[in-house]
Amino acid sequence: MNYNIDEEGFYGEFGGAYVPEILRPNIERLQCEYREAIDDTAFREEFDRLLCDYVGRPSPLYLTSRLSDRYGARIYLKREDLNHTGSHKINNAIGQVLLARRMGKRRVIAESGAGQHGVATATACALLGLECVIYMGAADVRRQSLNVRKIEMLGGRVVAVGGAASDGVVNGTSGGTDNANGGLREAVDAALLEWCARPDDTFYVIGSAVGPHPFPDMVARFQSVISSEICSQLLEAEGRAYPDYVVACVGGGSNAAGAFYHFLDDAKVRLIACEAAGEGIDSARNAATLTLGRTGEIHGYRSRVLLDSAGAIAPTHSISAGLDYPGVGPLHAHLVATGRAEVIAVTDAEALAAARELTRLEGIIPALESSHALAALARKSFSANDIVVLNLSGRGDKDISLMEN
Ligand SMILES: *Cc1c(COP(=O)(O)O)cnc(C)c1O
């Protein structure tokens, strides 16, 4: 079984590039240029240097003590929460903004859910001197106001979208305007439309392993620094370069793609993808795309998609803005369809409990997204010698008001 992307940009039956004609030249140019960039030593060196001196990599691989005791395994946390700007998003944002500059683009747009990708992109744009516009769902602008203020402080402009109507032009199957819930889906719709309006001077920095080819592959490669560090850090700590389990939360799937990347072809490493079950997979309020989604198209790619009974994209819910999305990266759809990865759907309540537990056991306040991965620990039974690496994708400052009480 092959878990890498093929020439047409597919992982098995998932992926591809379903874009309006106006974007086709941009997408084709990007498909060539990102590979050239990634293979170019000077580009790689600048990327690696910024990851090291600016982001603070390598992020620590921390062997927990009380959390390990609680779940009866050797549980390591990959501390992406300690990166500059507080999550894994900065790895990809720096890579893509470097690429934008290399391609001569002066203006960067991005979508953001929790605001972490917006902050990371505005940061990279400030660093490299590019103009920056961030599209966010209206509901997310309200629930993530600290990140909105950070983006503006960094010189980015925030555009609030959705809440009332959303134009499904770019995703062919949507068609509905009454499903809009002012979240990540509307933000991606708006960013894609804006990219169609200004394809020449604008670079669209997608924040997850989603979107038309080459975005899923490009984002996974920029994030693959996570698993490459896990290999060398485990070799040092445990005398072997692989864990028994890698556990990560999946919204669009970028932190999971980065944490899984170097283990995809190593069948002895079990991969666990944790998605948002919201109020439960039996309720109408969830974002459990890998568990409940059907094959469809969204935002320029084919994947599992949450659809309603009429075949329109369904409204979603998760307490965590970063997981509140009706699609999922095509890599993950493929990993699950082929049985390579296991999915665990975690409710809002389980994620909140896991966030509080990590805070009290280890003194680390996790992002609610990452807390979905933490909650999966209670669903598995490990043996004492199992090495579990859990990707702690971000820190919880932005979520404190949801986690108190
Ligand atoms: C955005 C975000 C996620 C979800 O995005 P992925 O692309 O699935 O990684 C998870 N954790 C944090 C902290 C985030 O900011």
The ligand as an ORCA input file, in Angstrom:
! r2SCAN-3c Opt
* xyz 0 1
  C      -5.462     24.430     13.875
  C      -5.156     23.554     15.002
  C      -5.445     22.171     14.958
  C      -6.191     21.538     13.839
  O      -5.583     21.608     12.590
  P      -4.830     20.403     11.927
  O      -4.530     20.909     10.565
  O      -5.748     19.236     11.911
  O      -3.608     20.149     12.718
  C      -5.032     21.383     16.013
  N      -4.409     21.908     17.088
  C      -4.154     23.228     17.182
  C      -3.468     23.742     18.403
  C      -4.507     24.083     16.151
  O      -4.226     25.392     16.259
*
